[in-house]
Amino acid sequence: MLATTGWTAVHRPETGVPVRTAALAAWATARIDGRPVPAADSPVRTVARFFAGLDAAQRTRLADSHPLVVGSLDGVPAETRYRANHNALTQTARLEEARGKDIALTPADRANAIRRAHRFESLAEPGRQILLFDPTGDGLVAEVFGDLGDARRVSVIVPGVDTDAITFERSQRRLTAPAGMAQSLYEAERAAAPDARTAVIAWAGYVAPTGVGVDAATGRLAVQGAGRLESLAAALPGDASVALFCHSYGSVVCGVAAHRMPDRVTDVVVAGSPGMRVGNAADLHTSARVWAMRAEGDWIADVPHLEVGGVGHGADPVSPGFGARLLSSAGAHSHTGYFEPGTASLENFAKIGTGGFGSVACANDSDACRVGISGTDGH
């Protein structure tokens, strides 16, 4: 009964209750062998402590009976989240397939349901490690490449505008989507340091702006995303160091989050940044190294780097006065070319992600970005 009630309570088409809302309601009253589960908004430590006290069978039962909560709950072991999210994706895909055939819906809604079903089926394919799945609205997703539990270094890609569950991966222009970016970086890290124990997370775990309208020009969504990013960093297993690779509006999220990041976040790398909502790197109040780059032909260079009345994101991170370590992006072109193989941008990302700081390529063929860094993992 436990294996089915959590999900059947999730989907209530007759009442129109969103699946995530219904899942949270079911979780609020759930128990495992007589023990109440922690609230869905509990601190990471509380959740981690609860799940550490369960055996494998109990964790599996919760992943199977409450997948839409367990799969998105920071503090739950990664393998349990992978299982939960596989369940949630498979079941949500079936619901979307049914909606795609519902003649009571508009043709546009049916087409959107079919697109969502196809995406969720893809994400549920065997072997994929989905760390987060929330189908609410346009959807949130995160995927792990590599062994997160064994990793000594974890790279997190924080993407920008127009990122959601549907655009999380693309068959065309693959490297412009978070999943493609992360896979490209993971492969580059493996090539740069074959023996390094690394993992890469494609993190579309916040509601990103749509297009370049008001939401993209303000910090409202970045503030919400920063809290989620902080929770992710706190919940990563073990004591691996963490590097954030923040693209476009994702760099705004990273800028807002920087002062709240745990000390394990040793590097913040921004590419194609409209600003980090500060006047200079010191204003980020972080002990992490701050790196910045901008590719040739990136239109973000034409965006005014200022902040007036809450609009705009402050100083340009690649300006000399900002104080970031300026990296070469040679070979990268436009706003979406940073993760292309063969570019200095991707090679630099991989070196930072594996701790090879002494060999990063600085902007303008200088060595300024390496000043004060010695060895392969100095901080």
C-alpha positions as CSV (number, residue, x, y, z in Angstrom):
1,M,0.0,0.0,0.0
2,L,2.9,2.4,0.8
3,A,4.3,1.8,-2.6
4,T,1.2,3.1,-4.4
5,T,-0.6,5.6,-2.2
6,G,2.0,8.3,-2.4
7,W,1.7,8.5,-6.1
8,T,-2.0,8.0,-6.5
9,A,-2.5,10.9,-4.2
10,V,-0.3,13.0,-6.4
11,H,-2.4,13.1,-9.5
12,R,-5.9,14.4,-9.1
13,P,-7.2,15.4,-12.5
14,E,-10.7,15.9,-11.2
15,T,-9.6,18.6,-8.9
16,G,-6.8,20.1,-11.0
17,V,-4.3,19.9,-8.1
18,P,-0.8,20.3,-9.4
19,V,1.1,17.1,-9.0
20,R,3.9,18.6,-6.9
21,T,1.4,20.2,-4.6
22,A,-0.4,16.9,-4.1
23,A,2.9,15.1,-3.6
24,L,3.9,17.5,-0.8
25,A,0.5,17.1,0.9
26,A,0.9,13.3,0.8
27,W,4.5,13.6,2.2
28,A,3.3,15.8,5.1
29,T,1.4,12.9,6.6
30,A,3.8,10.1,5.5
31,R,5.5,7.7,8.0
32,I,8.0,4.9,7.5
33,D,7.7,2.0,10.0
34,G,5.9,4.3,12.4
35,R,8.4,7.2,12.1
36,P,7.2,10.5,10.6
37,V,9.3,11.8,7.8
38,P,10.9,15.2,8.0
39,A,9.1,18.2,6.6
40,A,9.9,19.0,3.0
41,D,11.3,22.4,4.0
42,S,13.5,21.0,6.7
43,P,17.2,22.0,6.8
44,V,19.6,19.8,4.8
45,R,21.2,18.5,8.0
46,T,17.8,17.4,9.3
47,V,17.0,15.5,6.1
48,A,20.4,13.9,5.9
49,R,20.3,12.8,9.5
50,F,16.9,11.2,9.0
51,F,17.9,9.3,5.8
52,A,21.2,8.2,7.4
53,G,19.1,6.4,10.0
54,L,17.2,4.4,7.5
55,D,18.3,1.1,5.9
56,A,18.4,0.6,2.2
57,A,15.0,-1.0,2.0
58,Q,13.4,1.9,3.8
59,R,15.0,4.4,1.6
60,T,13.8,2.5,-1.5
61,R,10.3,2.4,-0.2
62,L,10.2,6.1,0.2
63,A,11.7,6.7,-3.2
64,D,9.1,4.5,-4.7
65,S,6.1,5.8,-2.8
66,H,6.9,9.6,-2.7
67,P,9.2,10.1,-5.8
68,L,8.3,13.7,-6.5
69,V,9.4,14.8,-3.0
70,V,12.3,12.4,-2.2
71,G,13.9,13.1,-5.6
72,S,14.0,16.8,-5.0
73,L,14.9,16.8,-1.3
74,D,18.4,18.1,-0.6
75,G,20.0,15.9,2.1
76,V,18.7,12.6,0.6
77,P,21.5,10.3,-0.6
78,A,22.2,10.7,-4.3
79,E,21.4,7.1,-5.3
80,T,18.0,7.3,-3.6
81,R,17.3,10.6,-5.4
82,Y,18.2,9.0,-8.7
83,R,15.8,6.1,-8.1
84,A,13.0,8.5,-7.0
85,N,13.4,10.8,-10.0
86,H,13.4,7.8,-12.4
87,N,10.1,6.8,-10.9
88,A,8.7,10.4,-11.0
89,L,9.8,11.0,-14.6
90,T,8.4,7.7,-15.8
91,Q,5.1,8.3,-14.1
92,T,4.8,12.0,-15.1
93,A,5.6,11.1,-18.7
94,R,2.6,8.7,-18.7
95,L,0.4,11.5,-17.4
96,E,1.6,13.9,-20.1
97,E,1.0,11.2,-22.8
98,A,-2.5,11.0,-21.6
99,R,-2.9,14.8,-21.7
100,G,-1.6,14.7,-25.2
101,K,-4.6,12.6,-26.3
102,D,-7.2,14.6,-24.3
103,I,-9.5,16.3,-26.8
104,A,-10.8,18.5,-24.0
105,L,-7.4,20.4,-24.2
106,T,-6.5,22.9,-26.8
107,P,-4.2,21.7,-29.6
108,A,-1.4,23.9,-28.2
109,D,-1.8,22.3,-24.8
110,R,-1.8,18.8,-26.3
111,A,1.3,19.5,-28.3
112,N,3.0,20.9,-25.2
113,A,2.1,17.8,-23.2
114,I,3.6,15.6,-25.9
115,R,6.8,17.6,-25.8
116,R,7.0,17.2,-22.1
117,A,6.3,13.5,-22.3
118,H,9.1,13.0,-24.8
119,R,11.5,15.0,-22.6
120,F,10.6,13.2,-19.4
121,E,11.0,9.8,-21.2
122,S,14.5,10.8,-22.4
123,L,15.5,11.9,-18.9
124,A,14.2,8.6,-17.5
125,E,16.4,6.5,-19.8
126,P,18.5,3.8,-17.9
127,G,21.8,5.0,-16.7
128,R,20.9,8.7,-16.3
129,Q,21.5,10.2,-12.9
130,I,18.8,12.7,-12.3
131,L,19.4,14.6,-9.0
132,L,16.3,16.8,-9.2
133,F,13.0,16.7,-11.0
134,D,10.1,19.0,-10.4
135,P,7.4,19.2,-13.2
136,T,5.8,22.3,-11.8
137,G,5.4,25.0,-14.4
138,D,8.1,24.7,-17.0
139,G,10.0,22.3,-14.7
140,L,13.3,22.0,-12.8
141,V,16.0,19.4,-13.5
142,A,19.5,18.6,-12.4
143,E,21.7,15.7,-13.7
144,V,25.0,14.2,-12.5
145,F,27.8,13.1,-14.8
146,G,30.3,10.9,-13.0
147,D,30.3,9.3,-9.5
148,L,29.1,12.0,-7.1
149,G,29.7,10.0,-4.0
150,D,33.4,9.2,-4.9
151,A,34.2,12.6,-6.3
152,R,36.9,14.8,-4.7
153,R,36.0,17.7,-7.0
154,V,32.5,18.6,-8.1
155,S,31.7,21.1,-10.9
156,V,28.3,22.7,-11.0
157,I,27.0,24.4,-14.1
158,V,24.5,27.2,-13.4
159,P,22.8,28.2,-16.7
160,G,21.0,31.3,-17.7
161,V,17.8,32.5,-19.4
162,D,15.3,30.2,-21.2
163,T,16.4,27.1,-19.1
164,D,13.7,24.7,-18.0
165,A,12.9,21.0,-18.2
166,I,12.2,21.1,-21.9
167,T,15.3,23.0,-22.9
168,F,17.5,21.1,-20.4
169,E,18.8,19.1,-23.3
170,R,18.8,19.5,-27.1
171,S,19.5,17.2,-29.9
172,Q,20.5,20.1,-32.1
173,R,22.9,22.7,-30.8
174,R,23.5,20.3,-27.9
175,L,26.2,22.3,-26.2
176,T,23.9,25.3,-25.7
177,A,21.8,23.3,-23.2
178,P,22.8,22.4,-19.6
179,A,23.0,18.7,-20.1
180,G,25.2,19.1,-23.2
181,M,27.4,21.7,-21.3
182,A,27.9,19.3,-18.4
183,Q,28.7,16.3,-20.5
184,S,31.2,18.3,-22.5
185,L,32.9,19.6,-19.3
186,Y,32.9,16.1,-17.8
187,E,34.6,14.7,-20.9
188,A,37.1,17.6,-20.9
189,E,37.9,17.0,-17.2
190,R,38.5,13.3,-17.8
191,A,40.8,14.2,-20.7
192,A,42.7,16.8,-18.6
193,A,43.1,14.6,-15.5
194,P,42.2,11.0,-16.2
195,D,42.9,9.9,-12.6
196,A,41.0,12.7,-11.0
197,R,37.9,11.8,-9.1
198,T,35.4,14.4,-10.5
199,A,31.7,14.8,-11.1
200,V,29.8,17.5,-13.0
201,I,26.2,18.6,-12.3
202,A,24.0,20.3,-14.8
203,W,21.8,22.3,-12.5
204,A,18.7,23.8,-13.9
205,G,17.3,23.9,-10.4
206,Y,15.9,27.4,-10.4
207,V,13.2,29.3,-12.3
208,A,15.2,31.1,-14.9
209,P,14.0,34.2,-16.8
210,T,12.2,33.7,-20.2
211,G,13.9,35.8,-22.8
212,V,15.6,39.1,-22.1
213,G,12.7,41.0,-20.6
214,V,12.2,42.5,-17.1
215,D,13.0,39.3,-15.2
216,A,16.4,39.0,-17.0
217,A,17.2,42.6,-16.1
218,T,16.4,42.3,-12.4
219,G,17.5,40.1,-9.5
220,R,14.2,38.7,-8.3
221,L,14.7,35.3,-9.8
222,A,18.4,35.3,-9.0
223,V,17.6,35.7,-5.3
224,Q,15.2,32.8,-5.4
225,G,17.8,30.7,-7.3
226,A,20.6,31.6,-5.0
227,G,18.8,30.0,-2.1
228,R,18.3,26.8,-4.0
229,L,22.0,26.9,-5.1
230,E,23.1,27.3,-1.5
231,S,21.0,24.3,-0.5
232,L,22.5,22.2,-3.3
233,A,26.1,23.0,-2.2
234,A,25.3,22.2,1.4
235,A,23.8,18.9,0.4
236,L,26.6,17.5,-1.7
237,P,28.0,14.3,-0.2
238,G,31.4,14.0,1.4
239,D,33.9,16.8,1.6
240,A,34.6,17.4,-2.1
241,S,35.5,20.9,-3.2
242,V,33.1,22.6,-5.5
243,A,33.5,24.9,-8.5
244,L,30.6,26.9,-9.9
245,F,30.5,27.5,-13.6
246,C,28.0,30.3,-14.1
247,H,26.8,31.2,-17.6
248,S,24.9,34.4,-18.5
249,Y,22.1,35.1,-16.0
250,G,23.4,32.1,-14.1
251,S,26.3,34.4,-13.1
252,V,23.8,36.7,-11.5
253,V,22.5,33.8,-9.4
254,C,26.1,32.9,-8.4
255,G,26.8,36.5,-7.5
256,V,23.8,36.8,-5.2
257,A,24.7,33.4,-3.7
258,A,28.4,33.9,-3.3
259,H,28.5,35.2,0.3
260,R,26.3,32.4,1.5
261,M,28.2,29.5,-0.1
262,P,30.0,27.1,2.2
263,D,33.8,27.1,2.3
264,R,33.8,24.0,0.1
265,V,33.0,26.3,-2.9
266,T,36.5,27.2,-3.8
267,D,35.9,28.7,-7.3
268,V,33.3,30.8,-9.0
269,V,33.7,31.1,-12.8
270,V,31.5,33.4,-14.8
271,A,31.2,33.4,-18.6
272,G,29.2,35.8,-20.7
273,S,28.1,37.6,-17.6
274,P,25.7,40.6,-17.5
275,G,27.0,41.3,-14.0
276,M,27.0,39.8,-10.5
277,R,25.0,42.5,-8.8
278,V,28.1,44.0,-7.1
279,G,30.6,46.7,-7.9
280,N,33.7,44.4,-7.7
281,A,34.8,41.0,-6.7
282,A,35.5,42.0,-3.1
283,D,31.9,42.9,-2.7
284,L,30.9,39.3,-3.2
285,H,32.3,38.5,0.3
286,T,33.5,35.1,-0.7
287,S,36.7,33.2,0.0
288,A,36.4,31.5,-3.4
289,R,38.5,32.5,-6.3
290,V,36.5,34.5,-8.8
291,W,37.3,34.0,-12.5
292,A,35.7,35.6,-15.5
293,M,35.8,35.4,-19.3
294,R,33.9,36.7,-22.4
295,A,34.0,35.2,-25.8
296,E,34.6,37.0,-29.1
297,G,31.2,38.2,-30.5
298,D,29.3,37.7,-27.3
299,W,26.4,40.1,-27.4
300,I,26.5,40.5,-23.6
301,A,29.3,42.9,-24.1
302,D,26.8,45.4,-25.5
303,V,24.5,45.2,-22.4
304,P,25.0,48.2,-20.1
305,H,26.9,47.0,-17.0
306,L,25.2,49.0,-14.3
307,E,22.4,48.9,-11.8
308,V,19.8,51.6,-11.4
309,G,16.8,51.2,-9.2
310,G,17.1,47.5,-9.2
311,V,17.4,47.2,-13.0
312,G,20.7,45.9,-14.3
313,H,23.3,43.7,-12.6
314,G,26.2,46.0,-11.8
315,A,29.8,46.1,-12.9
316,D,31.3,44.1,-15.8
317,P,33.2,41.1,-14.3
318,V,35.7,41.2,-17.2
319,S,36.5,44.9,-16.6
320,P,40.0,45.4,-15.1
321,G,38.6,47.2,-12.1
322,F,36.3,44.3,-11.1
323,G,39.1,42.3,-9.7
324,A,38.3,38.8,-11.2
325,R,41.0,36.5,-12.6
326,L,40.5,37.0,-16.3
327,L,40.6,33.8,-18.4
328,S,41.2,33.2,-22.1
329,S,38.2,32.1,-24.1
330,A,40.1,31.8,-27.4
331,G,38.3,29.8,-30.0
332,A,34.9,30.4,-28.4
333,H,32.4,32.5,-30.4
334,S,29.1,34.2,-29.5
335,H,27.2,33.9,-26.2
336,T,26.7,30.1,-26.3
337,G,30.1,28.8,-27.5
338,Y,31.9,28.5,-24.2
339,F,31.6,24.7,-23.9
340,E,32.7,23.8,-27.4
341,P,35.6,21.3,-27.5
342,G,38.9,22.8,-28.7
343,T,38.2,26.2,-27.1
344,A,40.4,27.8,-24.4
345,S,37.2,28.4,-22.5
346,L,36.4,24.7,-22.1
347,E,40.0,23.8,-21.5
348,N,40.2,26.4,-18.7
349,F,36.9,25.2,-17.2
350,A,38.3,21.6,-17.1
351,K,41.6,22.7,-15.5
352,I,39.8,24.6,-12.8
353,G,37.4,21.7,-12.3
354,T,40.3,19.3,-11.8
355,G,42.5,21.6,-9.8
356,G,45.0,22.4,-12.5
357,F,45.1,26.1,-11.7
358,G,48.8,26.5,-12.5
359,S,48.2,25.8,-16.2
360,V,45.1,27.9,-16.9
361,A,45.3,30.2,-19.9
362,C,44.8,33.9,-18.9
363,A,43.3,36.5,-21.1
364,N,45.6,38.5,-23.3
365,D,48.4,35.9,-23.1
366,S,49.3,37.2,-19.6
367,D,50.0,35.3,-16.4
368,A,48.0,37.7,-14.2
369,C,45.1,35.2,-13.5
370,R,47.6,32.7,-12.0
371,V,49.1,35.1,-9.5
372,G,49.1,33.8,-6.0
373,I,48.2,30.2,-7.1
374,S,50.7,27.5,-6.7
375,G,50.6,23.8,-7.4
376,T,47.5,22.0,-8.6
377,D,45.1,22.7,-5.9
378,G,46.3,25.8,-4.0
379,H,43.7,28.1,-2.7
